[in-house]
Amino acid sequence: MFEYSQGLGNFSNDLLVCAQQASFDEFYNQLYNRSQLFRGKKLPSIRFDKTPRYIASIDHVVARAPCVPVLAMIKDPGAIAWSDFKRSGMKMADICNWYDEWIEPKKDI
């Protein structure tokens, strides 16, 4: 399941509805309609998603959107960790404990 606490806002129930859509197009249509981030703004004509975790499931992404070009960029792992740590809201004194929990599920990827 996707989990956002910043950026798109915390709307996990809405995101579950988005994730259940049959296509990426419908996923993004639902995402734009449900997110406060896009309210009152012109919707983009080109859809771009920079979710770093997609690289671990690139085969699934391509299978869901076979006619859509995919450009996969791999972000520096340290930058990903730092970004996720900042988003966690934890204090710097807790970074070692946070990292131990954060890294464990990523070891199997």
Stockholm file with secondary structure:
# STOCKHOLM 1.0

chainA/1-109         MFEYSQGLGNFSNDLLVCAQQASFDEFYNQLYNRSQLFRGKKLPSIRFDKTPRYIASIDHVVARAPCVPVLAMIKDPGAIAWSDFKRSGMKMADICNWYDEWIEPKKDI
#=GR chainA/1-109 SS CCCCSSSSCSCHHHHHHHHTSSSHHHHHHHHHHHCGGGTTSCCCSSCCCCCGGGGGGHHHHHHHSTTSCCCCCCCCHHHHHHHHHHHHTCCGGGHHHHHHHHHGGGGGC
#=GC SS_cons         CCCCSSSSCSCHHHHHHHHTSSSHHHHHHHHHHHCGGGTTSCCCSSCCCCCGGGGGGHHHHHHHSTTSCCCCCCCCHHHHHHHHHHHHTCCGGGHHHHHHHHHGGGGGC
//
